[in-house]
Amino acid sequence: MKNLIIAREKEQAELERLVKEPTAQLLAVYGRRRTGKTFLVREYFDDSFAFKHTAVSPMELKERDGGELIYRVQLNEFAASLRKYGSKDATPVADWFEAFHRLETLLDSRRKKGKMVVFMDELPWLDTPRAGFLSAFEHFWNDYGSGKHNLLLIVCGSATSWMLDNLINNKGGLYGRSTCEMHIHPFTLKETEAYLTWRGLTLDRYDTAQAYMLTGGVAYYLSYFKPGLSLAQNVDELFFADGGFLQKEYDRLFTSLFADNAGYRRIVEVLSGNRYGLTRETISAKAGIALGGSLSNMLKALVQSDLINTYWNFGESKKTQYYKLTDMFCLFYLGFVQRNPTSNRTFWSDNQNSPRLNSWRGRAFEDVCFVHQEQVRHALGIDGVQAEVYPWHATGDAASAGAQIDMLIERADRVVNLCEMKFTQDDFVITKDYDERLRRKLSALIERTGGKRNIQITLVTTFGLKMNMYSSRIQRVVTLDDLFR
């Protein structure tokens, strides 16, 4: 039901538009695992589909295949879905071409006025080796679906790279055939707050931001936060208690996205140890993956799956690209669950004010700010100014080498915002030592720009800046409330 959908206003408007289109429509829905893709489609149409099928996950197939070819399991389940929606043919399906011919027969028997919605979920899982699925799917759409003007075919998948390569950017039989694509991103802070409130959790924005740091705004993870428990108690239950639901999610994430996922994991785990990202060459050396097409394809797939991001370092050639792990769930899991396991089932509750957790909050808040660049720019009043946003670390032999800045906003109006992010429980206080560090960063950036940019020191913090003898160095302040807008 539509009233169960939190946020996703643009996506709902797009679904409404597609339903009203007078011609056949093929919509590809993709995005990171657990962001609510299936939920959005199912609830928007209130499960009223002319046909719906969900592929069997690879993890389930490994347990139930029993030596039978994987594609045969997928075919049998597809045939079961056909019968569920009214197909009278109970004989075994020979191959994917026959499976889609039976789907055509089923749809022709309905003669429904208005749009008939067909929903195929986790489509990449159907494309098993030597099964011929993609050829059969292409033939179904090109020969039948595209001419069925009252048909809306929605295909969905978490394996974003497969969706993009085989559907959206396909150069073969489906070239230019998808009429629309919908990339479902994790929630923003504002959407996370609305979702948690809808579920009955009463967290202030300080704790809501921490919930976001743990989950990256992934709806499915947030759905396991229990009303009546504090944030710390929820974290203990999900990650540190016996049988915590999210203890195995890291493994599930990679298994669902990539068939052969060992290399992808090594890349992510290498990147998790470097806050400012690494070049392809460094990733190759540290992950033990040879430079070449395979590494490039893996990096591309990780970017497309919303797990890592790319940027160029300020002042360097754009031929040198850096890759940075930006998925907050992976960063948290690797830092607190995999690399530093504990037998303390109330670890998070017992260490709320420890240096380790405070250090994590500070680093994670930087990631939150990067995800909410649009909100930072709006708070600075520069929405309409073209800008590049990235972390910066000075390299080379200059005196500035080694300087690191949380976030730079390089603007087309020749202004650079030097942004410092501080997650504190009260107004941030600039001490004498911090003022000295800030001056050194400013000097390093002036050296790198040759004095050709107007540099504005900007503080992004939870509550604000406390005025003292050093605070005047800060020219602009962005608060947590600004990030929730």
Secondary structure, DSSP 8 states (H G I E B T S, - for coil): -GGG--S-HHHHHHHHHHHH-SS-EEEEEE-STTSSHHHHHHHHTTT--SEEEE---HHHHHHH-TTS-HHHHHHHHHHHHHHHTT----S---SHHHHHHHHHHHHHTT--SS-EEEEEESGGGG--TT--HHHHHHHHHHHTGGG-TTEEEEEEES-HHHHIIIIIS--STTTTT--EEEE-----HHHHHHHHHHTT----HHHHHHHHHHHTT-HHHHTT--TTS-HHHHHIIIIISTT-GGGSHHHHHHHHH-SS-HHHHHHHHHHTT-TT-B-HHHHHHHHT--TTHHHHHHHHHHHHTTSEEEEE-TTS-TTSEEEEE--HHHHHHIIIIISS--S-TTHHHHTTT-HHHHHHHHHHHHHHHHHTHHHHHHHHT-TTS-EEEEEEE--SSSTTTT-EEEEEEEETTSEEEEEEEE--SS-B---HHHHHHHHHHHHHHHHHHTT-SEEEEEEEESS-B--STTGGG--EEEEHHHHT-
